[in-house]
């Protein structure tokens, strides 16, 4: 690669269909859409907590 070259080569296993691309004046922004195990765990726990609170409020009436 030449010293003055500004080309960047990225080898990524990410499917381009799971990526949103925004073109701005200063460059291109790539947003990768992915869900991790931690995301699933936190959202499941929050949903369970919300359901538990609603059920406990209904039972106390």
PyMOL commands that set and color helices and strands:
alter all, ss='L'
color gray80, all
select helices_A, chain A and resi 16-18+37-60
alter helices_A, ss='H'
color red, helices_A
select strands_A, chain A and resi 19-23+28-32
alter strands_A, ss='S'
color yellow, strands_A
deselect
rebuild
show_as cartoon
